[in-house]
């Protein structure tokens, strides 16, 4: 299915209900770059949805095999964004830094009283250097999932405890870092995270229908089950956004064109640290060769994985390209872009270099 992002919501829904599922890609050589890129994904065994933003043409979304009703859900309600949520939270944080509300070096305890005296900075949270406890280490619930995410307890009561302190110059991945960042944003701005998201990133990006998924919500999303819904809600500011892939592309474009952040702070957001595996703030930023490109290409990547879902959000800022991908294939292997091979590398190379 090939849908321009500029269609109104009713038209998007009508197009989905028309039953267009996997696109007829026709002759490979005659297709646009985005169609060829999706074909590369499909040939690797991918069966989810992919959205492409390429300069000079409308955004396109390609849908994997699905029934019309499910296609409508994917179009209007979208997918769990998983840890792409962290990329959005990082932008909300940097907007407040740009406004002077606090700095990257500010003591988190100034805004989250339970962390007073711990000498944890805002940047420590963004780069997973806080030493907070890890929700993934909590006892499994009846279904074998870490109980932090499915219990009704206060997430801050757990997340302001003590966990594994990273070695000097290292980091330890931890969802509590972004749960605390959500609390910090609310305290520092005297506003709810929902309102900050809607009036900040959502409004400036032109989102259609993306928001935090809350416990008890009846909102639909791709391949939803009650079990998946109960888990996703428990991630809060770390990974609970749900929305259509064209909203993800809109976010990417608003970052690239300077709508969400000025150039100075956007580049600070995207400053990958080689000592930390090229981790930037809420995403990874690195430069690699892509097959067919004359020069190495700068890549901004955010991955997400939650329950059976996998998500990829990839920006090629110097080329004005963005790719948003989602699937409910938990074992699909996207590969590593930097290796010069694998579905993700080959998709980007087809899109940007051929």
Secondary structure, DSSP 4 states (H G I P E B T S, - for coil): ----TTS-HHHHHHHHHTT--S-----GGGS-HHHHHHHHHHHTT--SEEEEE-TTS--EEE--S--HHHHHHHHHT-EE-TTHHHHHHHHHHHHHHHHTS--TTSBGGGTSGGGTTS--BHHHHHTT-S----GGGSPB-TTSSBGGGTS-S-HHHHHTS--PPPPTT-----THHHHHHHHHHHHHHTS-HHHHIIIIIIHHHT-SS-EE--TT-----TT--HHHHHHHHTTGGGT-EEE-HHHHHHHHHHHHTTSSS-HHHHHHHT--BGGGTTB-SSSEEEEE--TT-SS-EEEEEEEEEETTEEEEEEEETTTTEEEEEEES-TT-----GGGT-SHHHHHHHHHHH-
